[in-house]
Amino acid sequence: MNDNSNKVDYEQFIPRESGFIFKFVKKEGQFIHTFIEGKLIEKIGLIPESVVGNTLFEFLPAEQAVRKEVFYEIAWNGENINYEGCVGDTHYLAILNPIRRNAKTVEVIGTAIDITKEKKREKQIQQMEKLSVVGELAAGIAHEIRNPLTSLKGFAKIVKESVDKEDLVGYLDIMLDEMDRINQIVNEFMFIAKPNEHVHFQPTNINKLLQSCILLMEPQANLKSIKIESNLESELFLNCDQNQIKQVLINLLQNAIEATDDRGHHIEVTLKEACEKDILILIKDKGCGISDKRHKRLFEPFYSTKEKGTGLGLITCKRIIDLHQGSIDIKSKQGEGTTITLNLPRYCNADHTLLRQVVSS
């Protein structure tokens, strides 16, 4: 066989700034890495010295090493192969290219490229598709629910006015409260279905809005001997829908209060300027926290960590923040508490749609 046909243009394997290139050979039944270079190495927590001269099992968890060794074996047998991997929050695409001489593989060149942004965008689109299904369902059944609900509520009020027995009045009050709850759930469905129809942007003193939300939630916090401490920078203004942002803040404060069981603990609310264009709102509690398994599903429709939750509260909050072209980040550790960070631009273009944000992000 002509050796010239086996020459490899190594330039084609050099990844972008966000990747790395590596090589390995097989010796005595083990895959030994002979080279690694690129900026993505540090991002995933590795250094060249820990990789070169070692097998997968010497620098990766055993489960990951076993999985990748299968791909290494396929490449060593002469096949080009692609696979995706993940280290922490970093996703990457790896490409293995065997170099063969005289019908035998002499080494394998691998290229890894950071695809974290692409994965994030894919997840956002999947989230939108789920929301679209929920929206179609909501739009289709909302009126069918509301019509009989309105009748039931009206008749219950009439019956309540003509009933003298206190125990029956109590039952009717419970019925009316439950009807209000059903109506609230329907409203949440309708907002998810057509959020843009409910947005009214106007200049808002976010300090006063936060203070009013804290004042509203303090009685509930006091029942559990929880203090809400605020650290608010003075006179920060935000172009937003006051009612929607208030709904988000009340929902998040409610979650923090419910998660904080120990008496005497406090909830911290911080408002500060992130830069000239953005503001940050942080709500921190020392409650029960959220497990890693549950954390990954927080913004899924109908998923709730509460026993009687509908799974629409957080997703409605995210929908509102998305419409304001901001972001919501939740960091939590089970048994230690949760910190929620809202990042909101001061000047929001009300004409932006969620779809446009996802596609351009």
C-alpha positions in Angstrom: 0.0 0.0 0.0 1.2 3.5 -0.9 2.2 5.3 2.3 1.3 8.6 0.7 -2.4 7.7 0.9 -2.1 7.4 4.6 -0.8 11.0 5.1 -3.2 13.0 7.3 -3.8 16.7 7.1 -3.7 17.4 10.8 -5.0 21.0 10.2 -8.4 19.6 9.6 -8.6 18.2 13.1 -7.6 21.4 14.9 -10.8 22.5 16.7 -12.1 26.0 17.3 -11.1 28.0 20.4 -13.8 26.2 22.3 -12.5 22.7 21.7 -9.4 20.4 22.0 -7.6 17.7 20.1 -6.3 14.5 21.5 -4.6 11.2 20.4 -4.4 7.7 21.8 -3.0 4.3 20.9 -3.7 0.8 22.1 -1.0 -0.9 24.1 -1.4 -4.3 25.8 -5.1 -4.1 25.5 -5.4 -0.6 27.0 -6.0 2.8 25.4 -3.2 5.2 26.3 -3.5 8.9 25.5 -0.4 10.4 23.8 -1.4 14.0 23.2 -4.0 16.6 24.2 -4.3 20.3 23.6 -7.0 23.0 23.5 -8.8 25.6 25.6 -11.8 23.3 26.4 -9.6 21.1 28.6 -9.5 23.5 31.5 -13.2 24.3 31.2 -14.0 20.6 31.9 -11.6 20.5 34.8 -8.7 18.6 33.2 -5.0 19.3 32.7 -2.8 17.8 29.9 -0.6 16.1 32.6 -3.5 14.1 34.0 -4.4 12.8 30.5 -1.2 12.1 28.6 0.2 8.7 29.3 -2.9 7.6 31.1 -6.0 5.6 30.3 -9.6 6.8 30.6 -10.0 5.2 34.0 -7.2 7.3 35.4 -8.8 10.7 35.0 -12.6 10.0 34.5 -15.2 8.4 36.7 -15.5 4.7 36.0 -19.0 5.0 34.5 -17.9 7.6 32.0 -14.7 5.7 31.2 -16.5 2.4 30.5 -18.9 4.2 28.1 -16.1 6.0 26.2 -13.9 2.9 26.0 -16.6 1.4 23.8 -16.3 4.3 21.3 -12.5 4.0 21.5 -12.7 0.3 20.6 -14.9 1.0 17.6 -12.5 3.7 16.4 -9.5 1.4 16.9 -11.3 -1.2 14.7 -11.2 1.3 11.9 -14.5 3.2 12.0 -15.0 6.9 12.3 -17.3 7.6 15.2 -19.0 10.6 16.8 -20.4 10.8 20.3 -21.6 13.4 22.8 -20.3 13.9 26.3 -21.0 16.1 29.3 -18.8 17.2 32.2 -20.7 19.3 34.7 -22.6 22.0 32.7 -20.3 21.6 29.6 -21.5 19.6 26.7 -19.2 18.6 23.9 -19.2 16.6 20.6 -16.2 14.2 20.2 -15.1 12.9 16.8 -12.7 9.9 16.6 -10.7 9.4 13.4 -8.5 6.2 13.1 -5.2 6.5 11.3 -4.4 3.2 9.5 -1.3 1.8 7.9 -1.2 -1.6 6.1 -4.8 -2.2 7.1 -4.0 -1.7 10.8 -4.9 1.2 13.1 -1.7 2.9 14.5 -3.4 5.7 16.4 -6.7 7.6 16.7 -7.0 11.3 16.5 -9.9 12.8 18.5 -11.5 16.2 18.3 -13.9 17.6 20.9 -16.0 20.7 20.3 -18.0 22.7 22.9 -21.7 22.4 22.0 -23.1 23.8 25.3 -24.8 26.7 23.6 -26.4 24.5 21.0 -27.6 22.1 23.8 -29.1 25.0 25.7 -30.9 26.3 22.6 -32.2 22.8 21.9 -33.5 22.6 25.5 -35.2 25.9 25.1 -36.9 24.9 21.9 -38.1 21.6 23.5 -39.4 23.7 26.4 -41.3 25.9 23.9 -42.8 22.8 22.3 -44.1 21.6 25.6 -45.5 25.0 26.4 -47.2 25.0 23.0 -48.9 21.7 23.8 -50.0 23.1 27.2 -51.2 26.3 25.4 -53.3 24.5 22.9 -54.9 22.4 25.6 -55.6 25.5 27.7 -57.1 27.5 24.8 -59.3 24.6 23.9 -60.8 23.8 27.3 -60.6 27.1 29.2 -64.0 28.4 28.1 -65.6 25.0 28.6 -64.4 25.0 32.2 -65.2 28.6 32.9 -68.9 28.5 31.8 -70.0 25.8 34.2 -67.7 27.2 36.9 -69.3 30.6 36.7 -72.8 29.0 37.1 -71.7 26.9 40.0 -70.1 29.9 41.8 -73.2 32.0 41.2 -75.6 29.4 42.5 -73.4 28.6 45.5 -73.5 32.3 46.5 -77.3 32.4 46.2 -77.6 29.2 48.3 -75.2 30.7 50.9 -77.4 33.8 51.3 -80.5 31.7 52.0 -78.9 29.1 54.4 -79.2 29.6 58.1 -77.2 26.6 59.4 -73.6 27.7 60.2 -72.1 24.3 59.3 -73.7 24.5 55.8 -72.3 28.0 55.4 -68.9 26.7 56.2 -69.2 24.0 53.5 -70.3 26.6 51.0 -67.3 28.8 51.8 -65.0 25.9 51.2 -66.8 25.3 47.8 -66.4 28.9 46.8 -62.7 28.9 47.8 -62.1 25.8 45.7 -63.9 27.3 42.8 -61.6 30.4 43.0 -58.6 28.0 43.0 -59.9 26.3 39.9 -60.4 29.7 38.2 -56.8 30.7 39.2 -55.5 27.5 37.6 -57.4 28.2 34.4 -56.0 31.7 34.4 -52.5 30.3 34.6 -53.2 28.0 31.6 -54.5 31.0 29.6 -51.4 33.0 30.4 -49.1 30.2 29.2 -51.2 29.9 26.1 -51.2 33.6 25.1 -48.8 35.5 27.3 -48.3 38.4 24.9 -51.9 39.4 25.2 -51.5 40.2 28.9 -48.4 42.4 28.9 -48.5 46.1 29.6 -45.0 47.7 29.9 -44.5 50.9 31.8 -41.7 52.6 33.9 -41.8 51.1 37.4 -40.1 52.0 40.6 -38.9 48.4 41.3 -37.9 49.3 44.9 -41.5 50.3 45.8 -42.8 47.2 44.0 -40.5 44.9 46.0 -41.4 46.6 49.2 -45.1 46.2 48.6 -44.6 42.5 47.8 -42.6 42.0 51.0 -45.3 43.8 53.0 -48.0 41.6 51.5 -46.1 38.4 52.4 -44.9 39.4 55.9 -48.1 38.2 57.7 -47.6 34.7 56.2 -43.9 34.7 57.1 -44.7 35.9 60.7 -46.9 32.9 61.2 -43.8 30.7 60.9 -41.6 33.2 62.8 -39.7 33.9 59.6 -38.2 37.4 59.0 -37.9 38.8 55.5 -34.8 41.0 55.4 -34.4 43.4 52.5 -31.4 45.1 51.0 -32.7 47.4 48.3 -30.7 50.0 46.4 -32.6 53.2 46.2 -34.6 54.4 43.2 -34.1 51.7 40.6 -36.5 51.9 37.7 -37.5 49.2 35.3 -39.7 49.1 32.2 -42.0 46.2 33.0 -45.5 45.0 33.5 -46.0 45.8 37.2 -48.7 43.1 37.7 -46.7 40.4 36.1 -43.4 41.1 37.9 -45.4 41.4 41.2 -46.9 37.9 40.4 -43.4 36.5 40.0 -42.1 38.1 43.2 -45.0 37.0 45.3 -44.8 33.4 43.9 -41.0 33.2 44.7 -41.5 34.7 48.2 -44.3 32.2 48.8 -42.0 29.3 47.7 -39.3 30.6 50.0 -41.6 30.8 53.0 -43.1 27.4 52.4 -39.6 25.9 52.0 -38.4 27.4 55.3 -39.7 25.2 58.1 -37.3 26.1 60.9 -38.5 29.0 63.1 -36.2 31.9 63.5 -34.7 31.7 60.0 -34.8 34.6 57.7 -35.3 35.2 53.9 -33.0 37.7 52.2 -34.3 39.9 49.4 -31.6 41.9 47.6 -32.0 44.4 44.8 -28.9 45.8 43.1 -27.6 47.2 39.8 -25.8 44.6 37.7 -24.7 47.1 35.1 -26.1 50.2 33.4 -28.6 48.1 31.5 -29.6 45.4 34.0 -30.8 44.9 37.6 -30.6 41.9 39.8 -33.2 40.6 42.3 -32.0 37.9 44.6 -34.3 35.9 47.0 -32.3 33.6 49.3 -33.7 31.2 51.9 -32.2 28.6 54.2 -35.0 26.1 53.7 -35.1 22.5 52.7 -33.5 23.1 49.3 -34.0 21.0 46.1 -32.3 17.8 45.1 -30.3 17.6 41.9 -32.8 15.2 40.4 -35.7 17.7 41.0 -33.7 20.7 40.1 -33.4 19.5 36.5 -37.2 19.3 36.1 -38.1 22.6 37.8 -39.4 24.4 34.7 -41.2 21.4 33.2 -45.0 21.8 32.8 -47.1 20.1 35.5 -43.9 19.2 37.6 -44.1 20.4 41.1 -42.1 19.8 44.3 -45.2 20.5 46.4 -47.7 17.9 47.4 -50.7 19.9 46.1 -48.8 22.0 43.4 -50.1 22.3 39.8 -46.6 22.6 38.3 -47.6 25.9 36.7 -46.2 28.4 39.2 -42.5 28.4 38.3 -43.1 27.9 34.6 -45.4 30.9 34.6 -42.7 32.9 36.4 -40.2 31.9 33.7 -42.6 32.8 31.0 -43.0 36.3 32.5 -39.3 36.8 32.9 -38.7 35.6 29.3 -41.3 38.1 28.0 -39.3 40.8 29.9 -36.1 39.5 28.1 -34.5 38.6 31.4 -33.4 35.3 33.0 -34.2 33.3 36.1 -31.5 31.2 37.8 -32.1 28.8 40.7 -29.2 27.5 42.7 -30.1 25.1 45.5 -28.6 22.5 47.8 -30.7 20.0 49.6 -30.8 20.8 53.3 -29.1 24.1 53.0 -31.5 26.4 51.0 -32.1 28.1 47.7 -31.1 31.3 46.0 -33.1 32.6 43.1 -31.6 35.3 40.9 -33.7 37.4 38.5 -31.7 39.3 35.9 -33.9 41.9 34.2 -33.0 44.6 31.6 -34.1 48.1 32.6 -35.4 48.9 29.1 -37.3 46.0 27.6 -38.7 46.0 24.0 -42.3 45.0 24.5 -42.5 43.8 20.9 -40.1 40.9 21.4 -41.7 37.5 21.5 -40.5 34.4 23.3 -39.8 32.6 20.0 -37.6 35.4 18.8 -35.6 35.3 22.0 -35.0 31.5 21.8 -34.0 31.6 18.2 -31.6 34.5 18.6 -30.1 33.3 22.0 
